[in-house]
Amino acid sequence: MIPTRIKKLCTGCDLCEKVCPVINSSILSDKTVSAFNVRTNDLSALAKSSSGGAFYELSRYVINKGGVVFGVKFNGTHVEHSYAETLEEIELFMGSKYVQSEIGDTFQKAKSFLKGGRWVLFSGTPCQIAGLKHFLDRDYKNLLAVDLICHGVPSPGIWEKYISRLKKKLEATDVKDIRFRRKGKDGNPFTNFFFGLSYLKENQWHVYEESRADNLFFAYFTRHLFRPSCYECPYRNIYTPEADITIGDAIADSQYSEQNEMPSTIIVRSNLGREVVESIKTNFRVFEPLDIDAVNAYYQNEKTNTDYERDIRPWRLSNLIGMRLPLDYYKWVWKHDKFHIVIKRKIKKLCRRNIK
Ligand SMILES: Cc1cc2nc3c(=O)[nH]c(=O)nc-3n(C[C@H](O)[C@H](O)[C@H](O)COP(=O)(O)OP(=O)(O)OC[C@H]3O[C@@H](n4cnc5c(N)ncnc54)[C@H](O)[C@@H]3O)c2cc1C
C-alpha cells in the first residue's frame, strides 16, 4: 500500500518519490551476510532484554565510544522513538514494545548528531530504518543502523483501547513498567515470558502479570493487529541493504523455543556490522554461527501474514453489526479457531431478537 500525494498541498518537487523506501527498495549486490545466535554475559541486562541482549551489547559499544543510541520507549502508555546518551537511559529501550512507535523528530535529531561527528546507533523496524536511510540520503561512516526481524507492528489505536480497558478492569488510576516480555517470575533471566505492568489503585502500586497464552493483546498479536502495509512489506528479507545488523529471536534454530533460555539471533549485513560484532564478540556467553539460508527462510516464511482481508474480518464485522470492540469474545474465537461458526450463531441470535 503506497502512500498517495495530497494534491492540494503538493509543490511538485517529487522529493517524496525520491526518498520513498517502498518505491526505491533494492537488494544487496554483495550477499556476504552472516548470522549468529548470541547471549550476553551480563545477567542483569539479559533479564531486561527480550531475548539474548544483542541490542544492549551493541548499544554499550556505541555509548562507550561517546555516541548516541536511538530506540523505542514508553512515554506513559504511548510508544515512541527517543535517544539516550548513557547506559542507564538505554534501559528504557530494552524489551520489545509490540506497537508501532511514533518516530517524531528523531530522524532530524539523528542527522544533526551524525553531522556533528558523533557515533549514532539507530534501532527500529526494517521500514523505519529504510525510512531513515532514505531521509539521510547519503552514507555516514558513524551510523550503525540496527533493525529487527519483524513480522509486523500492531496498531497503536488498538493498543490504546486495550490498555484503557485493562486499566478499567484493574480499577487503576495509573500504570507504569509495562513489559510485553517480562522474564521468569523470580527474575530468572533465562525464561520467557509474560505480559506485565505495575498499576496504581487506591494510592498503592500493584503488579499485574499474565502468561503469553492468557494475554488478550498477544492472542491477537500474531494475526489480527497489523498495519495494512505490513502485509506487503518488502523488507522481510535479510538481503535488503539498509541495516548493518538485524536482531531477532533465536527461534530459527529449533533447539531454542520462546520458553527456554532464548538467545538473540544477529544477522550481520555490512562491513561496519562485521567490525562491530567482531569487537564485542567476547561480551557474549553464547556466540554460535548459523546457517544463513535457514535464517533467511525463517525470516521470510515464519509468521508471514498474507491475508489482510481475512485478518481484519473480526473488526469489520464488529463495525457492521455495531458491537463494541468485543476483545474477549474474539480471543475465545481465536483460541478455538471457529470464528465463522460463532459469528453465524451471534448473527442468528441478533436476528431472532430483532424479529421478536
Ligand atoms: C514489532 C516487533 C515485531 C517483532 N517480530 C519478531 C519476529 O517475528 N521474529 C523475531 O525473531 N523477532 C521479532 N522481533 C524482535 C524481538 O522481539 C527482539 O527485539 C529481538 O529478539 C532482540 O532482542 P534483544 O534481547 O537483543 O533486545 P531488546 O532489549 O529486547 O531490544 C529491543 C530493541 O527493539 C527496539 N524496539 C522495541 N520496540 C520497538 C518498536 N515498537 N518498534 C521499533 N523498534 C522497537 C528497541 O529500540 C531496541 O532496539 C520483533 C520486535 C518488534 C518490536
The ligand as a Tripos MOL2 file, in Angstrom:
@<TRIPOS>MOLECULE
LIG
   53    58     1     0     0
SMALL
NO_CHARGES

@<TRIPOS>ATOM
      1 C1          7.0210   -5.1150   16.4920 C.3       1 LIG1
      2 C2          8.0910   -6.1630   16.6410 C.ar      1 LIG1
      3 C3          7.9450   -7.3890   15.9860 C.ar      1 LIG1
      4 C4          8.9310   -8.3800   16.1120 C.ar      1 LIG1
      5 N1          8.7720   -9.5760   15.4510 N.ar      1 LIG1
      6 C5          9.7370  -10.5290   15.5590 C.ar      1 LIG1
      7 C6          9.6040  -11.7900   14.8690 C.ar      1 LIG1
      8 O1          8.6240  -12.0370   14.1850 O.2       1 LIG1
      9 N2         10.6060  -12.6950   14.9770 N.ar      1 LIG1
     10 C7         11.7340  -12.4370   15.7110 C.ar      1 LIG1
     11 O2         12.6290  -13.2880   15.7370 O.2       1 LIG1
     12 N3         11.8860  -11.2610   16.3880 N.ar      1 LIG1
     13 C8         10.9210  -10.3050   16.3320 C.ar      1 LIG1
     14 N4         11.0740   -9.1070   16.9950 N.ar      1 LIG1
     15 C9         12.3380   -8.8430   17.7160 C.3       1 LIG1
     16 C10        12.3550   -9.3870   19.1360 C.3       1 LIG1
     17 O3         11.1660   -9.0730   19.8110 O.3       1 LIG1
     18 C11        13.5450   -8.7930   19.9470 C.3       1 LIG1
     19 O4         13.5470   -7.4040   19.7950 O.3       1 LIG1
     20 C12        14.8450   -9.3120   19.4910 C.3       1 LIG1
     21 O5         14.9290  -10.6930   19.8150 O.3       1 LIG1
     22 C13        16.0480   -8.5870   20.1130 C.3       1 LIG1
     23 O6         16.0880   -8.8330   21.4630 O.3       1 LIG1
     24 P1         17.2730   -8.2660   22.3860 P.3       1 LIG1
     25 O7         17.2500   -9.0570   23.6270 O.co2     1 LIG1
     26 O8         18.5500   -8.1960   21.6210 O.co2     1 LIG1
     27 O9         16.9240   -6.7370   22.5530 O.3       1 LIG1
     28 P2         15.8720   -5.9250   23.4150 P.3       1 LIG1
     29 O10        16.4690   -5.3690   24.6330 O.co2     1 LIG1
     30 O11        14.6330   -6.6270   23.5300 O.co2     1 LIG1
     31 O12        15.8320   -4.6570   22.4250 O.3       1 LIG1
     32 C14        14.7670   -4.0320   21.9990 C.3       1 LIG1
     33 C15        15.1080   -3.3520   20.6850 C.3       1 LIG1
     34 O13        13.8980   -3.2820   19.9780 O.3       1 LIG1
     35 C16        13.6130   -1.9250   19.6630 C.3       1 LIG1
     36 N5         12.1620   -1.8020   19.7180 N.ar      1 LIG1
     37 C17        11.3610   -2.1160   20.7640 C.ar      1 LIG1
     38 N6         10.0840   -1.8910   20.4420 N.ar      1 LIG1
     39 C18        10.0710   -1.4050   19.1800 C.ar      1 LIG1
     40 C19         9.0430   -0.9510   18.2920 C.ar      1 LIG1
     41 N7          7.7700   -0.9330   18.6500 N.pl3     1 LIG1
     42 N8          9.4010   -0.5090   17.0720 N.ar      1 LIG1
     43 C20        10.7020   -0.4930   16.6980 C.ar      1 LIG1
     44 N9         11.7160   -0.9060   17.4740 N.ar      1 LIG1
     45 C21        11.4040   -1.3520   18.7030 C.ar      1 LIG1
     46 C22        14.3400   -1.1050   20.7020 C.3       1 LIG1
     47 O14        14.5760    0.1910   20.2490 O.3       1 LIG1
     48 C23        15.6160   -1.9350   20.8430 C.3       1 LIG1
     49 O15        16.4430   -1.6540   19.7520 O.3       1 LIG1
     50 C24        10.0840   -8.1170   16.9000 C.ar      1 LIG1
     51 C25        10.2120   -6.9030   17.5750 C.ar      1 LIG1
     52 C26         9.2260   -5.9200   17.4520 C.ar      1 LIG1
     53 C27         9.3790   -4.6090   18.1940 C.3       1 LIG1
@<TRIPOS>BOND
     1     1     2 1
     2     2     3 ar
     3     2    52 ar
     4     3     4 ar
     5     4     5 ar
     6     4    50 ar
     7     5     6 ar
     8     6     7 ar
     9     6    13 1
    10     7     8 2
    11     7     9 ar
    12     9    10 ar
    13    10    11 2
    14    10    12 ar
    15    12    13 ar
    16    13    14 ar
    17    14    15 1
    18    14    50 ar
    19    15    16 1
    20    16    17 1
    21    16    18 1
    22    18    19 1
    23    18    20 1
    24    20    21 1
    25    20    22 1
    26    22    23 1
    27    23    24 1
    28    24    25 2
    29    24    26 1
    30    24    27 1
    31    27    28 1
    32    28    29 2
    33    28    30 1
    34    28    31 1
    35    31    32 1
    36    32    33 1
    37    33    34 1
    38    33    48 1
    39    34    35 1
    40    35    36 1
    41    35    46 1
    42    36    37 ar
    43    36    45 ar
    44    37    38 ar
    45    38    39 ar
    46    39    40 ar
    47    39    45 ar
    48    40    41 1
    49    40    42 ar
    50    42    43 ar
    51    43    44 ar
    52    44    45 ar
    53    46    47 1
    54    46    48 1
    55    48    49 1
    56    50    51 ar
    57    51    52 ar
    58    52    53 1
@<TRIPOS>SUBSTRUCTURE
     1 LIG1         1 GROUP 0 **** ****
